[in-house]
Amino acid sequence: MIGLLQGTVLEKTPPAVLLLAGQVGYELDVPMSTFYDLPPTGGEVRLFTHLVVREDAQQLYGFLTRAERDAFRQLVKVSGVGPKLALAVLSGLSVNELTLVIANGDAARLAKTPGIGKKTAERLLLELGGKFNPGGVAVGGLFAPPASTGDDVLQALLALGYSEKEAALAVKALPTDCKVEDGIRLALKQLAKG
């Protein structure tokens, strides 16, 4: 099983990416959340992968974070949800947003995803209900608890209503040795500037 690829981005055609890793070009389908955060063509990237083998095809899916890949794997376990639909869900909702939607039982929000109707949304809520907690940490090993100050600051910014992209950029600019309270304060100052 291919678990991770690191290499050079050769082509980007939504939702596919052609990645050169070890003189082999791998074509991967990625959710739009990953696609938008990829480096430009010629840049280096590391993607967590999931391989789907069917009778008529082998398809490789790529994700910038382990959390995205883990969420994808949980989604495809739900009956009636295949890899394409799982990608659609992760393209429309970040992992944190998906966690909150499931924790709140918000079938209407899930049903806004293209390809998901009311019944599929309710099935997703039912089957994933025990696997996600509010706060972005899932039960049953889906996600590891926050391990660093940056993770705690990120969760605080998301709770304050900032988008995952805005929060991630603010956290990235923080000094590595700051405390959580200082990190939140610095991140909020940076977000107020931009």
C-alpha positions as CSV (number, residue, x, y, z in Angstrom):
1,M,0.0,0.0,0.0
2,I,1.3,3.4,-0.9
3,G,0.9,5.6,2.3
4,L,2.9,8.7,1.4
5,L,4.5,10.3,-1.6
6,Q,7.0,13.1,-1.7
7,G,8.0,14.7,-4.9
8,T,7.6,17.5,-7.5
9,V,4.3,18.8,-8.7
10,L,4.4,18.4,-12.5
11,E,0.8,19.2,-13.4
12,K,-2.3,20.5,-11.6
13,T,-5.7,20.0,-13.2
14,P,-8.6,20.0,-10.7
15,P,-9.1,17.6,-9.0
16,A,-6.0,15.7,-10.3
17,V,-2.3,16.2,-9.6
18,L,0.6,14.7,-11.4
19,L,3.4,14.1,-8.9
20,L,7.0,13.0,-9.8
21,A,8.3,10.9,-7.0
22,G,11.4,8.8,-7.5
23,Q,11.3,9.1,-11.3
24,V,7.7,7.8,-11.4
25,G,4.8,10.1,-12.2
26,Y,1.8,9.4,-9.9
27,E,-1.6,10.8,-10.8
28,L,-3.6,11.5,-7.7
29,D,-7.1,12.9,-7.2
30,V,-7.2,15.4,-4.3
31,P,-10.0,17.3,-2.5
32,M,-10.1,21.0,-3.4
33,S,-8.9,21.8,0.2
34,T,-5.6,20.1,-0.7
35,F,-5.5,21.3,-4.3
36,Y,-5.7,25.0,-3.3
37,D,-2.8,24.6,-0.8
38,L,-0.5,22.8,-3.2
39,P,2.7,24.6,-4.2
40,P,3.0,25.9,-7.8
41,T,4.1,23.6,-10.6
42,G,7.7,22.6,-10.0
43,G,7.3,22.8,-6.2
44,E,7.9,20.0,-3.7
45,V,5.1,18.5,-1.7
46,R,4.4,15.6,0.6
47,L,1.0,13.9,0.3
48,F,-0.6,11.2,2.4
49,T,-2.3,8.7,0.1
50,H,-5.1,6.2,-0.1
51,L,-5.1,3.6,-2.8
52,V,-8.4,2.2,-4.1
53,V,-8.2,-1.0,-6.1
54,R,-11.3,-2.1,-8.1
55,E,-11.8,-4.7,-10.7
56,D,-11.5,-2.2,-13.5
57,A,-9.2,0.5,-12.0
58,Q,-6.7,1.5,-9.4
59,Q,-7.1,5.0,-8.1
60,L,-4.7,7.0,-5.9
61,Y,-6.0,9.8,-3.7
62,G,-3.8,12.4,-2.0
63,F,-4.1,14.6,1.0
64,L,-1.9,17.3,2.6
65,T,-2.7,16.2,6.1
66,R,-3.2,12.9,7.8
67,A,-6.4,14.2,9.3
68,E,-7.9,14.7,5.8
69,R,-6.9,11.2,4.8
70,D,-8.3,9.7,8.0
71,A,-11.6,11.6,7.4
72,F,-11.7,10.4,3.8
73,R,-11.2,6.8,5.1
74,Q,-14.1,7.2,7.5
75,L,-16.3,8.6,4.8
76,V,-15.8,5.8,2.3
77,K,-16.7,3.2,5.0
78,V,-20.3,4.6,5.0
79,S,-22.5,2.6,2.7
80,G,-23.4,4.5,-0.5
81,V,-20.4,6.8,-0.2
82,G,-17.6,6.2,-2.6
83,P,-14.2,7.9,-3.1
84,K,-15.6,10.6,-5.4
85,L,-18.4,11.6,-3.0
86,A,-15.9,11.5,-0.1
87,L,-13.7,13.9,-2.0
88,A,-16.7,16.2,-2.7
89,V,-17.5,16.3,1.1
90,L,-13.8,17.2,1.9
91,S,-13.8,19.7,-0.9
92,G,-16.8,21.5,0.6
93,L,-16.0,21.1,4.3
94,S,-12.7,21.2,6.1
95,V,-12.1,18.4,8.6
96,N,-12.9,20.7,11.4
97,E,-16.1,21.9,9.8
98,L,-17.1,18.2,9.1
99,T,-16.4,17.4,12.7
100,L,-18.7,20.2,13.9
101,V,-21.4,19.3,11.3
102,I,-21.4,15.7,12.6
103,A,-21.3,16.6,16.2
104,N,-24.2,19.1,15.8
105,G,-26.2,16.6,13.6
106,D,-26.5,19.2,10.9
107,A,-27.9,17.2,8.0
108,A,-29.0,20.3,6.1
109,R,-25.3,21.5,5.9
110,L,-24.2,18.1,4.6
111,A,-27.0,18.0,2.1
112,K,-25.6,21.2,0.5
113,T,-22.6,19.2,-0.8
114,P,-23.1,18.3,-4.4
115,G,-24.1,14.6,-4.7
116,I,-25.4,14.3,-1.2
117,G,-29.1,14.2,-0.6
118,K,-31.1,14.3,2.6
119,K,-31.0,10.5,3.1
120,T,-27.2,10.2,2.5
121,A,-26.7,13.2,4.8
122,E,-28.7,11.4,7.5
123,R,-26.8,8.2,6.9
124,L,-23.5,10.0,7.3
125,L,-24.6,11.5,10.6
126,L,-25.8,8.2,11.9
127,E,-22.7,6.2,10.9
128,L,-20.1,8.8,11.8
129,G,-21.8,10.2,14.9
130,G,-19.7,8.2,17.4
131,K,-16.5,8.8,15.5
132,F,-16.1,12.6,15.8
133,N,-16.1,15.0,18.8
134,P,-16.6,18.7,18.8
135,G,-13.2,20.5,19.0
136,G,-11.7,18.6,16.0
137,V,-10.6,15.5,17.8
138,A,-12.2,12.2,16.8
139,V,-12.9,9.1,18.8
140,G,-11.5,5.8,17.9
141,G,-8.1,6.9,16.7
142,L,-9.3,9.0,13.7
143,F,-7.3,12.0,14.9
144,A,-4.6,12.4,17.5
145,P,-5.2,15.0,20.2
146,P,-3.5,18.4,19.7
147,A,0.2,17.9,20.3
148,S,1.6,21.4,20.2
149,T,1.0,25.0,21.0
150,G,0.3,25.6,17.3
151,D,-2.5,23.1,17.3
152,D,-4.1,24.7,20.4
153,V,-3.9,28.1,18.8
154,L,-5.3,26.8,15.6
155,Q,-8.3,25.3,17.4
156,A,-8.9,28.6,19.3
157,L,-8.9,30.6,16.1
158,L,-11.3,28.2,14.4
159,A,-13.6,28.4,17.4
160,L,-13.5,32.2,17.0
161,G,-14.8,31.8,13.5
162,Y,-11.7,32.2,11.4
163,S,-11.4,30.0,8.3
164,E,-9.0,27.1,8.5
165,K,-6.8,28.7,5.8
166,E,-6.6,32.0,7.7
167,A,-5.9,30.3,11.0
168,A,-3.2,28.0,9.5
169,L,-1.4,31.0,8.0
170,A,-1.5,32.9,11.3
171,V,-0.2,29.9,13.2
172,K,2.5,29.3,10.7
173,A,3.9,32.8,11.4
174,L,4.1,32.3,15.2
175,P,7.4,31.8,17.0
176,T,7.9,28.1,17.9
177,D,8.6,28.8,21.6
178,C,5.5,30.8,22.5
179,K,2.8,29.8,25.0
180,V,-0.8,29.2,23.9
181,E,-2.1,32.5,25.3
182,D,0.7,34.5,23.7
183,G,0.2,32.6,20.4
184,I,-3.5,33.4,20.3
185,R,-2.8,37.1,21.0
186,L,-0.1,37.3,18.3
187,A,-2.2,35.4,15.8
188,L,-5.2,37.7,16.4
189,K,-2.9,40.8,15.9
190,Q,-1.7,39.3,12.6
191,L,-5.2,38.5,11.4
192,A,-6.4,42.1,12.3
193,K,-3.6,43.5,10.1
194,G,-4.4,41.3,7.1
